[in-house]
Each structure stands twice: as structure tokens, then as C-alpha cells.
């Protein structure tokens, strides 16, 4: 069972939502750079799975509000006193924008939170982890877990060499205020998208806000992509997110999902001030009983549980047809090793430890509510029976069984979230553009970044 202290440590670890979920991406292209992909670490460093006995300090560049690295570093040092850590934090937007510059500097962080690789692989800024994949036997891990962390020499994600690992693996869904649901006569979460719409309409008819959301920083896209996921061809959508040649966002499924969001906007299912509400505000509003549903990730399970007690449920977005498989956004809280780090072996050891050590895996679950990943044969950490974290882990397992996980579209390119998805979604959820226009505009921006290929 997760301890009370563990729950306190999790309090307000909400930037992880943006990090793992919406992925506020302002990253620029890497400066300098020789245009060549990084060589496997083993070609420059003798690969070892033995931890050094020397006293060293590892530097981590992480976002503010994500305490998992603090607790993992503290536990690792407790087990291995010769290794200490220096953790530098910045806002998520600043960190992602400055990542290429930090990695290209003479003193890069050894490990850096990097939601979007951009040109860092092509510019040789992050280490190729293939030698450690072989040395540590990471082939036992789920392919789908690691696929988004790979990038080819052609800058296509989803294939090629491994350049990242996660500190927890997220899943998204819908939180439901059960007290409000009971007052409305709703007895259970919806099993189809049509049933969800019926419940949204019922809330609106009774002057209850159907969906608590915010779009000042773009996180209404938890809702937007959730709708798209139910209509889009999954492989086609992922091909676009992985920047495969010829892939497009302008598909009938994506348009249908975006048009549904426009319908919800016209029906008044979002608050009038949605574009002035940021992530923290919409989390607080739902925590305070501000509406029937909110779309968010497992990283907020502890926060909502603490605020609403037994009056909250967490479930996967329902499919169009009852009995169909579920599709949900999910991604690693992805970190990369600096190619210039003098401690690549030690950082790889640390990353492997996070996925395999029972105490480390428990910390990941307790602090983030996310699945610890790694070898699926390993036992899952203890969680409080009946808790939202337990539900989230069950949801992640179900998505894995149904092969229904897709990445976050915000992670598609380095600039697409800030440059297109945020401003266009702000127009979509206030009824100022159609779903078709939304899709066309995002695709146009995408092509400005990656070309038509």
C-alpha cells in the first residue's frame, strides 16, 4: 500500500501531466551540429554494466514540479553512496526550448528531460543507447513501450536506434465526479462515445459544467486527441506523429474527431473562459467539484483522490461501438543521456535501476501514479486497493493488451504544439473554426517543419 508520506510527496506533481501528456514543446533546432546522427555509445565508450566505485556526481536537467527524480536520486545514493546527484530545474517550456543548447554546451547535463527529440539525434547531441539495450537485456521489455523512444538516421521516430528511456509511462483517460453523477442520475461511466455524449448533454441541461478543461497552455488537447483517437486509423495517426514520409494529419478520422469537439464547443460543454484557464487551474477546478468530467492522465490520480476521496472514478475514453478496443494517449516521461556526458555508463546503470529495482519502481508509482515500465514479467509495485492509481495501472495493462496506446500529437515535432496546436485549438474550442480547418492548419504547420517528404 502506498504510504501517507508517499501520497504527500506526490502532491501537486502536476507538471508531469504537461511533460508526459500535453508536452508543451517550444524546442528550437539544435545550434551548431554536424548534421550526423550520434554513434552508438559503445563505439566511443567501453560499455559496462558495473557501477563505478569512484565518487561521481551526475547532473540531471528536469522540469519544475516533477519530484520523482529527487526521490529516485536520493534512494540511488542511499544504495550507492559514491554516486550523488545535482538536479537543475526549470519550467517545462524553458527546459524544452533550451535543451539543444544545454546538450551542445561544454558542460551538458548527464541526463535531461526531453519530450521531443527534434534534431538532437541528427546533430549528435544525445547518446545512442543500443549498446545498453543489448548489455542489459532490454529486449525483454515491451516493443510498444520503447518504440516512441527510437529515432532513425532519417529523423523518423518509432524505428531505428534507442535514444531515450522513461521515468514512468503514462496513460490518459477521463475522471468522473461520482457525487455529481449521482445527483444527475448517472449510475456508471459511459461504455460508448454516444453514451458519453448523452451524459454530457444531461450535465449541461442541469447547469453542470460537462467538461472541466483549460486551453491557455493547450491542454484541452487531452480532449481533442481523445475524440480523434476514436475515429482515426491508429497506424495512420502514429505514422504522422512519428514523421514517416507521406504521412498526413488531414484524414477523415481526424476531421471527424475535430468536428465532434466543435460540436461540443457549440453545445456549451466547455467553460466560457477556457482559453484563460491553464493546466493548474483546471486541475484545481475539478478537484473542487467544478464539473462532471475532466480528461487527464494517471499522473493526477493521487491529487484527485486526495481532493475527492471516494467520489471520483477514472476510466478509459469509451470507443464508438460497445465492445471495440480502447485507444488512449500514453507516453514515457522521456529522458535522454547527453552524448558528451563523461558518465554514460553510470547514467545507463541508473536508468536500468529505475526499471528493475523494487524500491525504485515503487517510487515511480507512488510519486507519479504511472506504470514503472520495464520487463512485464516483473511484479508490479504495491498500491492502495480501490485507489485511482490501481485503476490507472489496470487501464495501462488493458491498453497494452488491446494494443491501443498512441503517442501525444503534441510530441510530433519540436514546434508544433506552441506554433499550431495551441492557437488552433483555442479557436476550435470556442467555435471560431471548424474541425476541418483545425486539421488543415495543423497539417500546414507540420509541413513547414518536416516538409512533405
C-alpha positions as CSV (number, residue, x, y, z in Angstrom):
1,X,0.0,0.0,0.0
2,X,1.3,3.4,-0.8
3,X,2.2,5.3,2.4
4,X,0.7,8.5,3.5
5,X,4.1,10.1,3.2
6,X,4.3,8.8,-0.4
7,X,0.9,10.5,-1.1
8,X,2.2,13.7,0.4
9,X,5.3,13.5,-1.8
10,X,3.0,13.2,-4.8
11,X,1.1,16.3,-4.0
12,X,0.8,18.7,-6.9
13,X,3.2,16.8,-9.2
14,X,1.1,18.2,-12.0
15,X,3.7,19.5,-14.4
16,X,4.3,15.8,-15.1
17,X,0.9,16.0,-16.9
18,X,2.2,18.5,-19.3
19,X,5.5,16.7,-19.6
20,X,4.1,13.2,-20.3
21,X,0.9,14.3,-21.7
22,X,0.3,17.6,-23.5
23,X,4.1,18.1,-23.9
24,X,4.4,21.9,-24.1
25,X,7.0,22.0,-26.8
26,X,8.9,25.1,-27.8
27,X,12.2,23.4,-28.6
28,X,14.3,25.0,-31.3
29,X,16.6,23.2,-33.6
30,X,19.9,22.3,-32.2
31,X,22.6,25.0,-32.7
32,X,25.8,24.1,-34.5
33,X,25.6,20.4,-35.0
34,X,27.4,18.5,-37.7
35,X,24.3,17.0,-39.2
36,X,25.2,13.4,-38.4
37,X,23.3,11.1,-36.1
38,X,25.0,10.1,-32.9
39,X,27.1,7.0,-32.9
40,X,26.4,4.2,-30.5
41,X,27.8,5.0,-27.1
42,X,29.8,1.8,-27.2
43,X,31.9,3.0,-30.1
44,X,33.3,5.8,-28.0
45,X,32.9,4.5,-24.5
46,X,33.6,1.0,-23.3
47,X,30.2,-0.3,-22.3
48,X,30.0,-1.6,-18.8
49,X,27.1,-2.8,-16.7
50,X,29.2,-2.5,-13.5
51,X,28.7,0.7,-11.5
52,X,31.9,2.6,-10.9
53,X,33.4,2.6,-7.4
54,X,34.7,6.2,-7.9
55,X,32.9,9.1,-6.3
56,X,31.0,10.9,-9.0
57,X,28.2,13.5,-9.3
58,X,25.5,13.1,-12.0
59,X,23.7,16.1,-13.2
60,X,20.0,16.0,-14.2
61,X,18.1,18.7,-16.0
62,X,14.4,18.3,-15.2
63,X,11.2,20.3,-15.1
64,X,9.8,22.0,-12.1
65,X,7.1,20.2,-10.2
66,X,8.3,16.7,-11.0
67,X,9.7,15.3,-7.8
68,X,10.3,11.7,-9.0
69,X,13.9,12.4,-9.9
70,X,14.6,13.8,-6.4
71,X,13.3,10.7,-4.7
72,X,14.9,8.3,-7.2
73,X,18.3,10.1,-6.8
74,X,18.0,10.1,-3.0
75,X,17.3,6.3,-3.0
76,X,20.1,5.5,-5.5
77,X,22.6,7.4,-3.4
78,X,21.4,5.6,-0.3
79,X,22.1,2.3,-2.1
80,X,25.3,3.6,-3.8
81,X,26.8,6.3,-1.6
82,X,29.6,7.0,-4.1
83,X,27.1,8.5,-6.6
84,X,25.5,11.8,-5.8
85,X,23.2,14.0,-8.0
86,X,22.8,17.6,-8.8
87,X,19.3,18.3,-10.2
88,X,18.7,21.6,-12.0
89,X,15.1,22.5,-12.7
90,X,13.4,25.0,-15.0
91,X,9.9,25.4,-16.3
92,X,8.8,22.9,-18.9
93,X,8.7,25.4,-21.7
94,X,12.1,26.8,-20.9
95,X,13.7,23.4,-20.5
96,X,12.4,22.1,-23.8
97,X,13.3,25.3,-25.6
98,X,16.8,25.3,-24.2
99,X,17.5,21.6,-24.4
100,X,19.6,21.7,-27.6
101,X,21.7,24.5,-26.3
102,X,22.3,22.7,-23.0
103,X,23.2,19.5,-24.7
104,X,25.6,21.2,-27.1
105,X,27.4,23.1,-24.3
106,X,30.8,22.1,-22.9
107,X,29.2,21.0,-19.6
108,X,25.9,19.4,-20.6
109,X,23.6,17.7,-18.1
110,X,24.3,13.9,-17.9
111,X,20.6,13.2,-18.1
112,X,17.9,15.5,-19.5
113,X,14.1,15.5,-19.7
114,X,13.4,15.6,-23.4
115,X,9.8,15.0,-24.6
116,X,10.6,15.8,-28.2
117,X,13.9,14.7,-29.8
118,X,13.7,17.1,-32.7
119,X,17.1,17.3,-34.4
120,X,19.1,16.2,-31.3
121,X,19.7,12.7,-32.8
122,X,20.7,14.1,-36.2
123,X,23.0,16.6,-34.5
124,X,24.7,14.0,-32.4
125,X,23.6,15.6,-29.1
126,X,22.1,12.6,-27.3
127,X,23.7,9.2,-26.7
128,X,22.7,6.1,-28.7
129,X,21.6,3.6,-26.1
130,X,21.6,0.5,-28.4
131,X,24.7,-1.0,-26.7
132,X,23.0,-0.8,-23.3
133,X,19.8,-2.3,-24.8
134,X,21.9,-5.4,-25.6
135,X,24.1,-5.3,-22.5
136,X,21.1,-5.1,-20.0
137,X,18.7,-7.3,-21.9
138,X,16.1,-4.6,-22.5
139,X,14.8,-6.8,-25.4
140,X,12.5,-8.3,-22.7
141,X,10.7,-5.0,-22.4
142,X,7.6,-4.2,-24.5
143,X,8.4,-3.1,-28.1
144,X,5.5,-0.6,-27.9
145,X,6.9,0.9,-24.7
146,X,10.2,1.6,-26.4
147,X,9.1,2.4,-30.0
148,X,8.4,6.1,-29.4
149,X,11.9,6.4,-27.8
150,X,13.6,5.4,-31.0
151,X,14.7,7.5,-33.9
152,X,16.2,6.6,-37.2
153,X,19.0,8.5,-39.0
154,X,16.3,10.0,-41.2
155,X,14.7,11.6,-38.2
156,X,11.7,9.3,-38.1
157,X,10.6,8.3,-34.7
158,X,9.3,4.8,-33.9
159,X,12.2,3.0,-35.5
160,X,16.0,3.0,-35.5
161,X,18.2,3.3,-32.5
162,X,17.1,3.8,-28.9
163,X,17.8,7.3,-27.7
164,X,15.6,7.6,-24.6
165,X,14.1,5.8,-21.7
166,X,11.2,6.8,-19.5
167,X,10.9,7.5,-15.8
168,X,7.3,6.2,-15.7
169,X,4.9,5.5,-18.5
170,X,1.6,7.4,-18.6
171,X,-1.9,6.6,-19.7
172,X,-4.8,9.1,-20.2
173,X,-8.5,8.8,-19.6
174,X,-11.5,10.5,-18.1
175,X,-12.1,11.4,-14.4
176,X,-15.7,11.4,-13.3
177,X,-17.1,13.2,-10.2
178,X,-19.3,10.5,-8.8
179,X,-21.2,12.7,-6.4
180,X,-22.3,15.0,-9.3
181,X,-23.0,11.9,-11.4
182,X,-25.3,10.5,-8.7
183,X,-27.2,13.8,-8.5
184,X,-27.7,13.7,-12.3
185,X,-29.0,10.1,-12.1
186,X,-25.9,8.7,-13.9
187,X,-25.2,5.2,-12.5
188,X,-22.0,4.3,-14.3
189,X,-19.3,5.6,-16.6
190,X,-20.2,5.5,-20.3
191,X,-19.3,2.4,-22.3
192,X,-19.6,4.1,-25.7
193,X,-18.9,7.6,-27.1
194,X,-22.6,8.1,-27.7
195,X,-23.4,7.3,-24.1
196,X,-20.7,9.8,-23.1
197,X,-22.4,12.5,-25.2
198,X,-25.7,11.7,-23.5
199,X,-24.1,12.3,-20.1
200,X,-22.5,15.5,-21.3
201,X,-25.9,16.7,-22.5
202,X,-27.5,15.8,-19.3
203,X,-25.0,17.7,-17.3
204,X,-25.5,20.8,-19.5
205,X,-29.3,20.6,-19.2
206,X,-28.9,20.7,-15.4
207,X,-26.4,23.7,-15.3
208,X,-23.4,21.5,-14.5
209,X,-20.3,22.0,-16.5
210,X,-19.9,18.9,-18.5
211,X,-16.1,19.0,-19.1
212,X,-13.6,20.8,-16.9
213,X,-10.7,21.9,-19.2
214,X,-8.3,24.6,-19.9
215,X,-6.6,25.9,-23.1
216,X,-4.4,28.8,-22.0
217,X,-1.4,26.3,-22.4
218,X,-3.1,23.9,-24.8
219,X,-4.0,21.1,-22.5
220,X,-7.6,20.9,-23.9
221,X,-5.8,18.7,-26.4
222,X,-6.3,15.8,-24.0
223,X,-9.9,16.1,-25.0
224,X,-9.3,16.9,-28.7
225,X,-7.0,14.0,-29.3
226,X,-9.2,11.7,-27.2
227,X,-12.0,12.4,-29.7
228,X,-9.8,11.9,-32.7
229,X,-8.4,8.6,-31.4
230,X,-11.9,7.1,-31.6
231,X,-12.2,7.8,-35.3
232,X,-8.7,7.8,-36.7
233,X,-6.8,4.9,-38.1
234,X,-4.4,4.2,-35.3
235,X,-1.4,3.2,-37.5
236,X,-2.0,6.2,-39.8
237,X,-2.2,8.6,-36.9
238,X,1.0,7.2,-35.4
239,X,2.8,7.4,-38.7
240,X,2.2,11.1,-38.8
241,X,3.3,11.5,-35.2
242,X,6.5,9.6,-36.0
243,X,7.1,11.8,-39.1
244,X,7.0,9.0,-41.5
245,X,7.3,10.0,-45.2
246,X,4.0,10.7,-46.8
247,X,2.0,10.8,-43.5
248,X,-0.7,13.4,-43.1
249,X,-2.8,14.7,-40.3
250,X,-5.6,15.6,-42.7
251,X,-7.5,12.3,-42.6
252,X,-11.3,11.6,-42.4
253,X,-10.9,10.2,-38.9
254,X,-9.0,13.2,-37.5
255,X,-11.5,15.6,-39.1
256,X,-14.5,13.7,-37.7
257,X,-12.9,13.8,-34.2
258,X,-12.1,17.5,-34.5
259,X,-15.7,18.2,-35.7
260,X,-17.0,16.4,-32.6
261,X,-15.0,18.9,-30.5
262,X,-16.5,21.8,-32.4
263,X,-20.0,20.3,-31.7
264,X,-19.2,20.1,-28.0
265,X,-18.0,23.7,-28.1
266,X,-21.2,24.8,-29.8
267,X,-23.2,22.9,-27.2
268,X,-21.5,24.7,-24.3
269,X,-19.7,21.7,-22.9
270,X,-16.6,23.8,-22.1
271,X,-16.4,26.9,-19.8
272,X,-16.6,30.3,-21.5
273,X,-13.2,31.2,-20.1
274,X,-11.5,28.1,-21.3
275,X,-8.7,30.0,-23.1
276,X,-7.7,31.8,-20.0
277,X,-7.6,28.6,-17.8
278,X,-4.2,26.9,-17.5
279,X,-3.3,23.4,-16.5
280,X,-3.1,24.1,-12.8
281,X,-6.4,26.0,-12.7
282,X,-8.4,23.3,-14.5
283,X,-6.9,20.6,-12.2
284,X,-7.9,22.7,-9.2
285,X,-11.4,23.3,-10.6
286,X,-12.1,19.6,-11.0
287,X,-10.6,18.9,-7.6
288,X,-13.1,21.4,-6.1
289,X,-16.1,19.8,-7.7
290,X,-16.3,22.2,-10.7
291,X,-17.8,19.7,-13.2
292,X,-18.8,16.2,-14.2
293,X,-15.8,15.1,-16.2
294,X,-12.2,16.0,-16.9
295,X,-9.8,14.5,-19.4
296,X,-6.3,13.9,-17.9
297,X,-3.7,11.4,-17.2
298,X,-2.7,8.9,-14.5
299,X,-0.3,11.5,-13.1
300,X,-3.2,13.3,-11.4
301,X,-4.7,10.2,-9.8
302,X,-3.3,10.9,-6.3
303,X,-4.3,14.6,-6.5
304,X,-7.9,13.9,-7.4
305,X,-8.1,11.0,-4.9
306,X,-6.9,13.3,-2.1
307,X,-9.4,16.0,-3.1
308,X,-12.5,14.0,-3.8
309,X,-12.0,10.8,-1.9
310,X,-14.4,8.0,-3.0
311,X,-16.3,10.4,-5.1
312,X,-14.1,10.1,-8.2
313,X,-13.6,7.4,-10.8
314,X,-11.0,7.0,-13.6
315,X,-11.8,5.2,-16.8
316,X,-10.6,4.9,-20.4
317,X,-12.3,7.0,-23.1
318,X,-15.1,4.8,-24.5
319,X,-15.0,3.7,-28.1
320,X,-17.6,4.5,-30.8
321,X,-19.0,1.0,-30.7
322,X,-19.5,-1.0,-27.5
323,X,-17.0,-3.9,-27.3
324,X,-14.5,-2.2,-29.6
325,X,-10.9,-1.9,-28.3
326,X,-9.9,1.3,-26.5
327,X,-7.4,3.8,-27.7
328,X,-5.6,6.1,-25.3
329,X,-2.7,8.5,-25.4
330,X,0.3,7.4,-23.4
331,X,4.0,8.1,-23.4
332,X,7.1,7.8,-21.4
333,X,8.3,10.6,-19.2
334,X,11.2,10.5,-21.5
335,X,14.8,11.3,-20.6
336,X,18.0,11.3,-22.8
337,X,21.6,10.9,-22.0
338,X,23.9,13.7,-23.3
339,X,26.3,12.4,-25.9
340,X,29.0,14.5,-24.3
341,X,28.5,13.1,-20.8
342,X,31.6,11.5,-19.3
343,X,29.3,9.2,-17.3
344,X,27.2,7.5,-20.0
345,X,27.8,4.0,-18.3
346,X,26.7,5.3,-14.9
347,X,23.6,7.1,-16.3
348,X,22.6,3.9,-18.2
349,X,23.1,1.9,-14.9
350,X,20.8,4.4,-13.2
351,X,18.1,4.2,-15.9
352,X,18.2,0.4,-15.8
353,X,18.0,0.5,-11.9
354,X,14.9,2.7,-12.1
355,X,13.2,0.0,-14.2
356,X,14.3,-3.0,-12.2
357,X,14.9,-2.1,-8.6
358,X,11.8,-2.8,-6.5
359,X,12.2,0.3,-4.4
360,X,12.7,2.5,-7.5
361,X,9.7,1.0,-9.2
362,X,7.6,1.7,-6.1
363,X,8.8,5.3,-6.0
364,X,7.8,5.8,-9.7
365,X,4.2,4.5,-8.9
366,X,3.9,6.4,-5.6
367,X,5.2,9.8,-6.9
368,X,3.8,9.8,-10.4
369,X,0.9,7.3,-10.5
370,X,2.5,6.0,-13.7
371,X,3.4,2.4,-14.7
372,X,7.1,1.7,-13.9
373,X,7.6,0.0,-17.3
374,X,10.5,-2.4,-17.8
375,X,10.2,-6.2,-18.1
376,X,6.4,-7.0,-17.9
377,X,7.4,-10.2,-16.0
378,X,8.5,-8.1,-13.0
379,X,5.9,-7.8,-10.2
380,X,4.0,-4.5,-10.0
381,X,4.6,-2.2,-7.0
382,X,2.0,-2.2,-4.2
383,X,-0.8,0.2,-4.5
384,X,-3.8,1.0,-2.3
385,X,-6.7,-1.3,-3.2
386,X,-9.6,0.5,-4.8
387,X,-7.5,3.6,-5.4
388,X,-7.3,5.6,-8.6
389,X,-3.7,4.6,-9.0
390,X,-4.8,1.0,-9.0
391,X,-7.4,1.8,-11.7
392,X,-4.7,3.6,-13.7
393,X,-2.4,0.6,-13.6
394,X,-5.2,-1.6,-14.7
395,X,-6.0,0.8,-17.5
396,X,-2.4,0.8,-18.7
397,X,-2.4,-3.0,-18.7
398,X,-5.6,-3.1,-20.7
399,X,-4.4,-0.7,-23.2
400,X,-1.3,-2.8,-23.6
401,X,-3.3,-6.0,-24.1
402,X,-5.5,-4.2,-26.7
403,X,-2.5,-2.6,-28.3
404,X,-4.4,0.7,-28.1
405,X,-1.7,3.2,-27.0
406,X,-0.8,6.1,-29.2
407,X,1.6,9.0,-28.6
408,X,0.6,12.5,-27.9
409,X,0.2,14.6,-31.0
410,X,1.8,17.5,-29.2
411,X,5.1,15.5,-29.4
412,X,5.0,15.2,-33.2
413,X,7.6,17.9,-33.9
414,X,9.6,20.4,-31.8
415,X,7.5,23.4,-32.6
416,X,4.0,22.1,-33.5
417,X,2.5,22.4,-30.0
418,X,3.2,26.0,-29.4
419,X,3.2,27.0,-33.0
420,X,0.0,25.5,-34.2
421,X,-1.9,23.1,-31.9
422,X,-2.4,25.6,-29.1
423,X,-3.5,28.6,-31.1
424,X,-5.7,26.5,-33.4
425,X,-7.3,24.5,-30.6
426,X,-8.1,27.8,-28.9
427,X,-10.2,28.7,-31.9
428,X,-11.7,25.2,-32.2
429,X,-13.0,25.0,-28.6
430,X,-14.6,28.5,-28.8
431,X,-16.3,27.7,-32.1
432,X,-14.4,30.0,-34.3
433,X,-13.0,27.4,-36.8
434,X,-14.4,24.1,-38.0
435,X,-12.8,20.7,-37.4
436,X,-11.7,20.6,-41.0
437,X,-10.0,24.0,-40.7
438,X,-8.3,22.9,-37.5
439,X,-6.8,19.8,-39.2
440,X,-5.8,21.6,-42.3
441,X,-4.0,24.3,-40.3
442,X,-2.1,21.9,-38.1
443,X,-1.0,19.9,-41.2
444,X,0.2,23.1,-42.9
445,X,2.4,23.9,-39.9
446,X,3.6,20.3,-39.8
447,X,4.8,20.5,-43.4
448,X,6.6,23.8,-42.7
449,X,8.6,21.9,-40.1
450,X,9.2,18.5,-41.7
451,X,8.4,19.1,-45.3
452,X,6.0,17.0,-47.4
453,X,8.6,14.2,-47.6
